[in-house]
């Protein structure tokens, strides 16, 4: 069974601060995705990384996939109240029996105070 | 563009009553479809997935079942609900490139409360 451990579980910061969320596993994944979810809604895909060492930027968000494809990080620069939400990482595997199934981390609840 | 519809948004059902949650996808064909359950706004647990009409795989033993009567329709059911079935249910679809998942599109979810 593959597991993804996210840390921290909770993050409460002031507007303008920087933060990093980590996603770690002892297993190798073919792809790693990050989602953001607001209360009462479904998660929304932010990014997918598939190459070890890959770095992707989405405005103030920077995503990195570890060289060994076992871990990932999400860094937010100058956080804003609109960044508040639940951030989920999810890992997937290639192969005939994977069928696109994902393993999700337990999530990081981010609160950005104005 | 692809869209996914999930309903109802909220549901309160008594213990022992039946359940039917429906999910439909538009703008794509032969998608992989998934039902997840989310407890207390945290991580997601995969319940069922389907790679085609009539093809259902269950990930965890449970009181629920799933069906895919049409290519873009996925239904989650129960004959008799338990209190432990309460939770936030999410339907999702994905397109795989050579078996790699490039990301899910989720429905807006159903908040089920069993009383």
Interface residues (C-beta under 8 A of the other chain):
Chain A: X30 X31 X33 X35 X37 X39 X40 X41 X42 X43 X44 X45 X48 X50 X86 X88 X90 X92 X93 X94 X95 X96 X98 X99 X100 X101 X102 X104 X105 X106 X107 X109
Chain B: X6 X32 X34 X36 X41 X42 X43 X44 X45 X46 X49 X51 X57 X59 X90 X92 X94 X95 X96 X98 X99 X100 X101 X102 X103 X104 X105 X106 X107 X108 X109 X111
